[in-house]
Amino acid sequence: MTIRVAINHRTTYKFDRPVSMSPHTVRLRPAPHSRTPIHSYSFKIKPEEHFINWQQDAFGNYLARLVFPEKCTEFEVDVEVIADMTVINPFDFFVEEYAETFPFEYDKQVKKELLPYLEKLEGDRLFNQFLASVNIKKRPINDFMVELNQKVQQKIEYLVRMEPGVQTPEETLEKAKGSCRDSAWLLVQLLRHLSLAARFASGYLVQLKPDEKSLDGPSGAEEDFTDLHAWCEVFLPGAGWVGLDPTSGLFASEGHIPLACTPHTVSAAPIVGATDKCEVEFDFSN
C-alpha cells in the first residue's frame, strides 16, 4: 500500500524596516524527473503584492521568478508538496552493455552532451590523496558506485551547518566533517575525476518511522522527518541519472524528491535574491 505524505516547508524573513527587494529566484518545486509521484503542489508568497513567472532553467528544473513592486517588511515562501511514497528499488535500472563495467568511456556524442557535468576542479593535496585511494580495478559499475559512495560516507562526519555556501572538497576532507551539500559536492568532484558525469542535487528528504523495529541492523528514523537535503547524481548510459546519497552511503530512493539538479552548487540554491541593507529575523519550518 502506498503511503501519501504532505510536506509543508515555510521560510520567513522579517525586516526591521521597509526594504526594496530585487527579483528573487526560488527553486522549491519538484523537478520534472522526480521518480516519487507528486500528487499536488502549492506555492504561496508574502507579500501579496508580487508578480510571479514560472520558468525552466537550462537543465530542465522549475524555478519561480518573483518581482516585488513595493517595499515590504516581510518575505515568506510557503510550499506544500503532497507525494506518494511508492517504494522504489534504487537498483532497478538497465545499463548499456559497454557501461556495465567500471571503468568505461562514454559514447563520443553522449560525452559531448555531458561536458558541463564532467568539469573538474583542480585537486589539492588531500583530495588527490583520497582520489588515489579509490579502488579503480575493473568490476561491475554498481559495485564501484556502492563502494565509492560508502567510502565518502565513512570518511566525512555529517553535521548541520547553517553557514551559507558549500565547502570545497579540500575543506571537507581537511575537516573530515560537512553538511549534506558538502559531502555531495565532494562526491560529484570525485566521480568527475574518475571520468563519470555527475551533478549536484538539491531536494527534500522524507524519512518515515517504520511500523516495526528491525530485528537486525538499524531501524531507521525514530519519527517521521523531512528536510532540505543534497545528494549526487551520476549519469549511466541506459539508466540515465542515478542518485547517490553520501550522507547515508545509500542510493537515492522514494524519499529523495529532487528540486534542482545542476552542474554546480550555485545553480541549485533554493532562494536567491537581495534586499536593501537591514536587520533580518530568519525562521523556517519543515
NUVEX-962915 format. One record per atom (N, C-alpha, C): y negated, x, z. Coordinates in steps of 0.05 Angstrom, whole numbers, plus 5000, padded with zeros to 4 digits. Each point is the difference from the previous one (the first is absolute). Layout:
YXZ ...
***
This chain:
502450175000 497649835000 497550185000 498149934982 497550164999 498149925023 498850205012 498049955021 497350014987 498449805005 497250004990 498150105022 498350194994 498150115020 497249954990 498249985020 497149984994 498650245012 498650154984 498450235009 497149925001 498750035022 497149965002 498750275007 498350094983 498750265003 497049964999 498650065022 497149955002 498650265007 498050074985 498450245005 497149915003 498750095022 497349905005 498150245007 497749994987 497850205006 497649845009 499050065024 497549875010 497850215002 497849944988 497750194998 497949935021 498650205010 497949955021 497449914988 499949974974 497549914986 500849894973 498349854987 500649914972 500050244982 502150034984 500350234982 500549904971 499150164981 500849964972 502750134996 501749874985 502750104995 500350064970 501150234994 500650074972 502449834990 500549984974 502449874991 502550135014 501849845009 502450095014 502549954983 501950185002 502549964986 502249975022 501549784997 502149945020 502749994986 501950165010 502850014989 501949895021 500049745003 501749875020 501549764989 500850024975 501649794987 502650124991 502349885006 502550124992 500150074970 501050244994 500050104973 501949844983 499550004974 501849844981 502950095001 500550255007 502850094999 501449975027 498849865019 501349955026 502749874996 502150125012 502749884997 500449785021 498449995021 500149795020 498649754988 501349774998 498749764988 497749915017 497749974987 497549905014 499849714995 500149845022 499949714997 497149904996 498150115016 497249934997 498350225010 497449994993 498150215007 497249875005 498750095021 497349905007 498250245006 497549984990 498150225002 497349885007 499050045024 497449885009 498150225009 497549974993 497950205005 497749885016 499050155019 497449945012 498250244995 497449964994 498549755000 500849824976 499549745003 500749814979 498450054975 497550115003 498450064976 501050264987 501749974981 501150244986 501149914972 500350194983 501349964974 502550164999 502149894988 502550144999 501150014972 500950224991 501350034974 502750145004 502249864992 502750125002 500450174975 501050245004 500550184978 502850135003 500850154980 502350185003 499150284992 500850195016 499250274994 501750134978 499650254994 501450134978 503050025005 500849955026 502950035007 501349735005 498549784994 501249745002 499749865027 498750145019 499649885027 497749804999 500349795017 497849805002 497850115019 497649954993 497850075018 497849794997 498749955023 497749815001 497550165002 498149944982 497350135001 498149795011 498850085023 498349825015 497150094997 498249814995 497150054999 498649825020 498250125016 498649855021 497049994993 498949774993 497249984992 498050015023 500949945024 498249995023 500950205021 498150085017 500750175023 501849845019 501650145015 501849855019 500550165025 501049875021 500650135025 503050025006 501649894982 502950005003 501450014973 502250154999 501750014976 502949975010 501349794990 502849955008 501749944976 502450135000 502049954979 502449885014 500849754992 502249865012 502149944979 502350135003 502149974980 502449865013 501349824985 502549895008 502050024977 502350115006 502250024980 502449865012 501149824984 502649875008 502150104981 502050135011 502150134983 502849935009 501850014982 502849955005 501450275004 501250045024 501450255006 502849994989 500249974973 502650004987 501150295001 502450035011 501150275004 500250154973 499150255000 500150174977 501750245006 502050054983 501550255002 498450224986 498950195015 498250204988 501450184980 502750005000 501550184982 501049844975 499249754998 501049834978 498250054976 500350224986 498550054976 501750174981 499349994974 501350154979 498350244993 501350224995 498650244992 501150094973 498250084982 500950104974 501950245004 501950024982 502150205003 498950295004 497950064985 498950275001 498650065027 499449795015 498650035026 501749955024 502649974996 501849945022 500450245019 499550244990 500450245016 497450165002 499350095024 497750175004 500950294997 498350174987 497449944987 500549904972 497949864990 500149904972 497250024988 499849984974 497450014986 499449724989 497649905004 499349754988 499950024970 500749784987 499649984971 497150074993 499650134978 497350104992 497949795002 500549764988 498049795000 499549895028 502149975016 499849905027 498450195017 500550264997 498550205015 497049994993 499449964975 497249984991 498649765014 501449785003 498949765012 499850035031 501550185011 500150045029 498250225010 498450124982 498450245008 498349975025 498649775004 498549985025 501750015025 502649934998 501850005023 501550265003 499350204983 501250265002 498050225007 497549915005 497950195006 500450125028 500150265002 500750145025 497550135012 499949995027 498150165015 501250285003 498350205000 501050275004 501150035028 502550095003 501250025026 499050245016 499649965026 499450225018 502550105013 499750195020 502350145010 502249825012 499249825018 502049825013 501349814980 498349904982 501149824980 502150144982 499350244991 501850164983 502650075015 499750065026 502450055016 501849765002 498849775005 501549755002 501449934974 498450044978 501149944973 502450184994 499750265008 502250194994 502549935016 499749865023 502349935016 501549754990 498949864980 501249764989 502550084984 502249875004 502550054986 499749894972 500050174980 499749924972 502650034984 502250025013 502550024985 500649744985 501550024979 500649774983 501749805016 499049755001 501549785013 498849734992 501449785008 498949734992 497249965010 498349884983 497249965006 499649855026 501749805005 499749855025 500450175025 502050184999 500650185022 497550185005 498950104978 497750185002 497649855013 499449764992 497749855010 500449935030 502549925007 500549945028 499550255017 501050224991 499850255016 497150095003 498549994978 497250095001 498349815017 500449744998 498549805016 500650055029 502550045008 500750055028 499050275010 499950194982 499050275007 497049985009 498449854986 497249965007 499849845026 501749795003 499949845024 500750165025 501950184997 500850175023 498050225007 498550084979 498050225004 497449905012 499149764992 497449905008 500249775021 498950055023 499949805021 497949794993 500849745002 498249784994 498049965022 497549954992 497949925020 498149814987 498749835016 498049824991 497450164999 498850024976 497650164997 497849834989 497949955016 497949814992 497850144984 500050264999 497950144984 500349934971 497849994985 500249944971 501250234985 500949934976 501050214982 502950075004 500950184983 502850095000 500150305003 501850105017 500250285004 501250134975 499350254995 501350154978 502950055009 501850054981 502850065007 500150245019 498350204996 500050245017 499249935029 498049825003 499249915027 502349865014 501349824985 502249855012 502250185009 500750204984 502150195008 499250185023 497550075000 499050185022 500049855027 499349755000 500049845024 502749895007 501749984979 502749885002 499749715011 497749884995 499549735008 498249874979 500349734998 498249864981 500649715000 498149854989 500349714996 501949954977 500549754995 501849934977 498850104974 497349984997 498750084975 500250314996 500050155022 500250294998 502850084991 502049885012 502850064992 500549924971 498949774993 500449904972 498850194980 497550105006 498750184981 501450274999 501150095022 501650245000 502549974982 501449775002 502349954984 499349984971 497849874994 499149984972 499750284988 498750185014 499550264990 502650174997 501849965019 502650144999 501549914974 500149744996 501449904976 498850104974 497350014999 498750104976 500650294995 500050165021 500750294998 502950044992 501649795003 502850014991 500349854974 497849964985 499949884973 500849714999 499649865022 500549715000 497449855004 499549804983 497549855001 500049835026 497850015014 499949855026 497249885003 499849785014 497449885006 499849915029 497649975009 499449925028 499949695001 501449895019 500149705003 498849925027 498149814998 498849885024 500749715001 500849905023 500849725002 500549905028 501349775002 500849895026 502950085005 500650055026 502750045009 500649775019 502249864995 500949785017 502750085012 500149995026 502550065014 500649765018 502449884998 500749775016 502050075021 499749885023 501950045022 502749894992 502150165003 502749904993 500949785019 501749824990 501049785017 501950125022 501550214992 501850135019 499750304999 500350135023 499750295002 502450134987 499550234988 502150164987 501950115020 502650004994 502050115018 500150304999 499250114976 499850294998 497650074983 498450195009 497650074986 497649835009 497650074990 497649855008 500049714990 498949835016 499949714994 497649924984 498150174997 497649934984 497749925019 498249844989 497649925014 500649835025 498650055022 500349845024 498749734997 497849994985 498649744994 499350004971 499449764989 499049974973 497450164998 499750144978 497850204998 499150024971 497450024996 499050074973 497550175003 499550174980 497750175001 499550114972 497650114996 499650164975 501750255002 501150084977 501850225000 499750154974 501150244998 500050164975 502750134996 500850024976 502550134993 499750134972 502250084989 499950154974 501949854981 499350014974 501849904980 500550224979 502550034992 500850204980 501049864975 499450104976 500849874976 502650114990 502049824998 502750074989 500449854974 500550144978 500549874975 502349795002 499449764991 502049785003 499549835024 499450125023 499549855024 497149935004 498250174989 497149965004 499150135026 498149885013 498950115025 501849925024 500950215014 501849965023 498550095025 499949835021 498450065024 501650175020 498650215011 501150165021 498050005023 501049945025 498349995023 500650245018 498450214999 500550245016 499449965030 498749785007 499549955029 502749935013 501649844986 502649925011 502350164989 499650134977 502250144987 501749824983 499149754996 501649804986 498749944973 501549864983 498949904975 498449745006 498049954983 498449755003 501849764994 499649785015 501649764995 498249755002 501249775008 498449754999 497750015019 500050165021 497850015019 497650164990 500350144978 497750154988 498749834978 497549915005 498649844981 497750174989 500150114976 497950184990 497549844993 497750135007 497449894993 498750164977 500350275001 498950174980 501750254998 500850074975 501650244995 498550174979 499250245008 498250164983 500850305000 499050154981 500650294999 498850155024 497749905010 498750145022 499449815023 499950105024 499549825023 497349864999 498050144989 497349894999 499949734986 501649974979 500049754984 501649775013 501150055023 501649795014 498749905025 497650105007 498749925025 499749705001 500749875023 499949705001 497249894997 497950125012 497349914997 498150234995 498449984979 498150214993 497249884996 498050125013 497349904996 498150145019 497449935000 498050135017 498049795009 498650065022 497949835010 497550175007 497849875006 497850145012 500950135026 498450205009 500750145025 499849805023 502050005018 500049815022 502250085020 500149865023 502350035018 502049774994 502550075001 502149814992 502149965022 500749755005 502449945016 502249924980 502350155003 502249954981 502449885015 501349814988 502349875012 501949924978 502650005007 502049904980 502449895015 501449834987 502549895011 501949964977 502650025006 502049984979 502449875013 
***
